[in-house]
Amino acid sequence: MLGLVGFILMLVLLGWFIIGLVTVFLPIIGFIFLIFKSTKELEMNHKIKETNFVLVVDDQYHTIIPLIKIFQQASVPFKYVADGFDAIKELTQTQFKLIIIDHIMPNLNGIETLTEADQFLNDSHHTPVIFFSGSNFDEEIKCKLNHLTIVDSWDKSMNKMELNDRVNQLNLISSI
């Protein structure tokens, strides 16, 4: 008789163990899994952020709206910053495939921004730079940079069709 009571008691304890496992431990394991999965998704989103394709630097947002609309319509990832200090911060944290920068800006102009940022970049690549400015840009202004290469200058007064043609010539979509 004692064997039967012990067996029933063991089944009851086993049942309570299974109920405890299902009600306590599985939700904890599920919660840990969800946290792990969410962390992985955040890391992936962070990696997407780190692979921005174009850095646009201009202190007057309204003058670059046509350029930004072209990027948005073509689904070209970009990051916009309003001054040279923010540009330097972005360039030291993120590797961009192209920089489009205004030449005349308060505090740090385009050349000063690129010169400062160039000191912090690594030797893994040379990033092309396009000056997008309303002022005349002389070829003589180009300075020696180790990690950045000034490839062109565009006038902000160009019409939207010409701007669109210039962006299309860069083949940004095929490079993403």
C-alpha positions as CSV (number, residue, x, y, z in Angstrom):
1,M,0.0,0.0,0.0
2,L,2.8,2.3,0.8
3,G,4.3,1.7,-2.7
4,L,1.0,2.8,-4.3
5,V,0.8,6.0,-2.2
6,G,4.4,6.8,-3.0
7,F,3.7,6.2,-6.7
8,I,0.6,8.5,-6.6
9,L,2.6,11.1,-4.6
10,M,5.4,10.9,-7.2
11,L,2.8,11.4,-10.1
12,V,1.3,14.4,-8.2
13,L,4.8,16.0,-7.7
14,L,5.6,15.3,-11.3
15,G,2.4,16.9,-12.4
16,W,3.1,20.0,-10.2
17,F,6.6,20.1,-11.7
18,I,5.2,20.1,-15.2
19,I,2.6,22.7,-14.3
20,G,5.4,24.9,-12.8
21,L,7.5,24.3,-15.8
22,V,4.8,25.4,-18.2
23,T,3.5,28.4,-16.1
24,V,6.8,29.7,-14.8
25,F,9.9,28.5,-16.7
26,L,8.5,28.5,-20.3
27,P,7.3,32.1,-20.1
28,I,10.7,33.1,-18.7
29,I,12.5,31.2,-21.5
30,G,10.1,32.9,-24.0
31,F,10.8,36.3,-22.5
32,I,14.5,35.8,-22.8
33,F,14.1,34.6,-26.4
34,L,12.0,37.8,-27.2
35,I,14.6,40.0,-25.6
36,F,17.4,38.3,-27.5
37,K,15.4,38.6,-30.8
38,S,14.6,42.3,-30.2
39,T,18.3,42.9,-29.4
40,K,19.3,41.3,-32.7
41,E,16.7,43.3,-34.6
42,L,18.0,46.5,-33.0
43,E,21.6,45.5,-34.0
44,M,20.4,44.9,-37.5
45,N,18.7,48.3,-37.6
46,H,21.8,49.9,-36.2
47,K,23.9,48.2,-39.0
48,I,21.5,49.5,-41.6
49,K,22.0,53.0,-40.1
50,E,25.7,52.6,-40.3
51,T,25.6,51.8,-44.0
52,N,24.1,55.1,-45.1
53,F,25.1,55.6,-48.6
54,V,25.2,59.4,-48.9
55,L,26.0,62.1,-46.4
56,V,24.4,65.5,-47.3
57,V,25.9,68.5,-45.4
58,D,24.2,71.9,-45.8
59,D,23.3,74.7,-43.4
60,Q,20.2,75.7,-45.4
61,Y,17.9,72.7,-45.7
62,H,15.5,74.4,-48.1
63,T,18.2,74.7,-50.8
64,I,18.8,70.9,-50.9
65,I,15.2,69.8,-50.8
66,P,15.3,68.9,-54.6
67,L,18.4,66.8,-54.0
68,I,16.8,65.0,-51.0
69,K,13.6,64.3,-53.0
70,I,15.6,62.7,-55.7
71,F,17.3,60.4,-53.2
72,Q,14.0,59.6,-51.6
73,Q,12.3,58.8,-54.9
74,A,15.2,56.6,-55.9
75,S,15.3,54.9,-52.4
76,V,18.9,56.0,-52.0
77,P,19.8,55.9,-48.2
78,F,21.2,59.2,-47.0
79,K,21.9,61.1,-43.9
80,Y,21.4,64.9,-43.7
81,V,23.3,67.1,-41.2
82,A,23.2,70.9,-41.0
83,D,26.8,71.8,-40.1
84,G,30.4,70.8,-40.3
85,F,30.6,69.7,-36.7
86,D,27.8,67.2,-37.1
87,A,29.3,66.0,-40.4
88,I,32.6,65.3,-38.7
89,K,30.8,63.3,-36.0
90,E,28.9,61.3,-38.7
91,L,32.1,60.7,-40.7
92,T,34.0,59.4,-37.7
93,Q,31.1,57.0,-36.8
94,T,29.9,55.9,-40.2
95,Q,31.4,54.9,-43.5
96,F,29.6,56.7,-46.4
97,K,30.0,56.0,-50.1
98,L,29.5,59.6,-51.1
99,I,29.6,63.1,-49.4
100,I,27.7,66.0,-50.8
101,I,28.6,69.2,-49.0
102,D,28.0,72.9,-49.1
103,H,31.1,75.0,-49.5
104,I,29.9,78.1,-47.6
105,M,28.7,77.3,-44.1
106,P,29.0,79.2,-40.8
107,N,31.5,78.0,-38.2
108,L,33.2,75.4,-40.4
109,N,33.0,75.7,-44.2
110,G,33.1,72.7,-46.5
111,I,36.9,72.6,-46.9
112,E,37.5,73.0,-43.2
113,T,34.9,70.3,-42.4
114,L,36.6,67.8,-44.8
115,T,40.1,68.7,-43.6
116,E,39.0,68.0,-39.9
117,A,37.1,64.8,-40.8
118,D,40.0,63.5,-42.9
119,Q,42.2,63.4,-39.8
120,F,39.8,60.9,-38.1
121,L,39.1,58.6,-41.0
122,N,40.9,55.2,-41.5
123,D,42.8,54.1,-44.6
124,S,40.3,51.5,-45.7
125,H,38.8,53.7,-48.5
126,H,38.6,57.0,-50.3
127,T,35.2,58.7,-50.2
128,P,34.3,60.9,-53.1
129,V,33.1,64.4,-52.3
130,I,30.8,66.7,-54.4
131,F,30.5,70.3,-53.4
132,F,26.9,71.5,-53.8
133,S,27.0,75.2,-53.4
134,G,25.6,78.5,-54.5
135,S,29.0,80.1,-54.6
136,N,31.7,79.7,-57.2
137,F,34.0,76.9,-56.5
138,D,37.5,77.2,-57.8
139,E,39.6,74.1,-58.5
140,E,42.4,75.9,-56.6
141,I,40.4,75.6,-53.4
142,K,40.8,71.8,-53.4
143,C,43.2,70.7,-50.7
144,K,45.2,67.6,-50.1
145,L,43.1,65.0,-48.3
146,N,44.1,61.5,-47.5
147,H,40.7,59.7,-47.3
148,L,38.4,62.0,-49.2
149,T,38.5,62.9,-52.8
150,I,36.8,66.0,-54.2
151,V,35.4,64.8,-57.5
152,D,33.0,67.5,-58.6
153,S,31.2,70.7,-57.8
154,W,27.5,71.3,-58.5
155,D,25.8,74.7,-58.5
156,K,22.6,74.8,-56.4
157,S,21.0,77.0,-59.0
158,M,20.8,74.1,-61.5
159,N,17.3,73.0,-62.5
160,K,15.8,69.9,-61.2
161,M,16.2,68.0,-64.4
162,E,19.9,68.7,-64.6
163,L,20.3,67.8,-60.9
164,N,18.4,64.5,-61.6
165,D,20.7,63.8,-64.5
166,R,23.8,64.4,-62.3
167,V,22.5,62.1,-59.6
168,N,21.7,59.4,-62.2
169,Q,25.3,59.7,-63.6
170,L,26.6,58.7,-60.1
171,N,24.9,55.2,-60.5
172,L,23.9,55.3,-56.8
173,I,21.1,52.8,-57.2
174,S,23.3,50.1,-58.7
175,S,25.8,50.6,-56.0
176,I,23.5,50.1,-53.0
